[in-house]
Amino acid sequence: MPDVIVSGIRVSGNLAFVPLAGGQEAVIDARDIPKIHKHRWTAHRGRTALRVVRFIDTGDGKQMVHMANDLVPGAGAVYLRHRNGNPLDLRRINLVATRRKLWRPKKARKPRAKPAPPFRAICQATGEGFRLVVRAYGQLWQRGYFPTREAAFRDYCACVEKFGPDCI
């Protein structure tokens, strides 16, 4: 059966494809064409998802109206979600009413790993220079401040020779 175009909406069997601003198409049931054919629809990306909406002028600004709320009577009090997850599929069989808005949790970000210092006992001093702290025999030994990392490393090597390889 060839496709029929009604008010700019392509109808194929019991499905209708509504053209959206931006070149996309929303899928609805053919019996819902009289409810939505008078309006210009667009795919609007909000904070959480893509939605098919139209804008109406309220006098003090524009208000966004979702196509799903126009298709399902009394849907203004409930939230509608899509069974298959496709926000452009607005067939009645795909819309499910829920009592609360289902927010997707944000993905937890992994903390950025700090680059490991080349030598664990050597750290940047608050001014210029480097500080060397060595743990040996269960005690911390403050070895002093050095002008360069290499000078601190030479003293660290001397500590390893003195205290053994277990010093940190």
N, C-alpha and C positions, 0 to 999 in steps of 0.2 A: 504494500500500500504506500503510495507516494506521500511525502510530507505536505501538510497544508499549512499556510501561513495565515494567522488570524491576528489582526492588530499588531503586526510585527513579531508575533510569537509563533514559533515553529511548533506544529503539533504533529506527533508521530504516534498513532494508536491512542493509548490512554495517557501518554506522557506529553508534556508541553515544555519547551525550552525557551526560557525568558532571556532575551538579550540584556546584558548588563553594561553599564558604562565601563569602558576599559577592555571590551572584547570578550569577556567571559559569559557563560550561560548558566542560569540556575534551572534545575529540573523540578517541575511541579506536576501535580495531577491535572489532566486536561479539564476536569470538572471545576477547577479553581480559577480558570482564566477570567471569568467575569469579576472576580474579586480584586484582581491585580492589574488588569490590562490598561487601566486609565493612568497609571503612574509610571514615572521613570525610575528604574531601580539601579542601584550601584553596589558593587562589592566593597565594603568598608572594612579596613583592618583596624580593629580597636586594640586595647591593651592586651587582651588575652586571645582573641580569635578573629577570624574573618567572618563577617555577617553580611547578608543581603538586606539592604536598607533603602528607604527613601527619606527625603528630608521635607518637612513641612515648615512653613513660615508661621510662627506664632505671634508675630508682632514685636516681641522683644528678643527675638533670636530664632534660630532654626532648631527644630526638634527632630530627632531621628526615630523612625518607625521601622521596626523589623518586619520583613515579609512574613516570617513564621507567625507573628502575632496577628497579621491580617488573614492568614489562611485558617488558623484554628480559632474558633469562636471562644471568647472568654479566656484567652491565653495571657491577657495582661497581668493577671494575678499570679501566674505560675511561670516558671522558667522552662524553656524548651531546649532540649538537647537533641543531637542527631545520633541515631543508633550506629550508623556506619562511620561516624566521625567526619563526614564530608559536609561542610557548612553550605555548599551549593546544592545539595540534594534536599529539597523541601517537600518531598512527597509525604503524604499523611502517614504512610506506613513507616517512614523513617523518623518522624518526630515523636519524642517521648516527653511527657510533662513531668517535671520534678518540682518539689516544694522549695528547694533552695538552689542557689546558683552553685554550680560545680566548678570551683576554681582548680586549675592545675597547679600543683605545688611547683615552686621554682626549683630548678636543679641546684643542688648544693655545689658550690664551687670548691675545688680543692685549693687549700692554702698553698701559696707559692713557696717552694722550698728555697731557703736561703742557701747561697753557695757556701759549701764547707770551706773553712779556712785551710790553707795548705798544711799548717801545723797546728794541732789542737791547743797547744799550750801558749801559742803566740796570739795576741790580740792587739787591735789598734788602740792606742792610748787616747785619752781625751784631747790632748794637745797634739803636738807632732811627735812621732816616734811610736815604738811598739813596746808592749809589756810582756814579760815572760813569767808565767806561773807554772810550777811543776809540782805534781803530786807524787810523792815517794814515801814509802814506809807509813802510809796512812795520814800523812800530813801535807799541807800545802806549803810550798816554798816560794816566796816572792823573790824572783831572781833579779828584778830591776827593770829599768827602762833603757831601750836601745834606740839609736837614731834610725836604723834601717832594719827591715825584716831579716836580711841576711846575717846581720850581727846578732840578732836574737836567736837565729837558728844555730849559729856557731856555739852560742852558750847552751842551747838546748842539747846539741850533740855532746858537749862536755858533760852535761847532767846525765845523759844516757850512759856514757862511759863510767861515770862515778857511781850512779845508783842502780845501774842495770837496765835491761830492756823493758822492764815493767813500769818504768816511770812514765807518767802522762804529762 
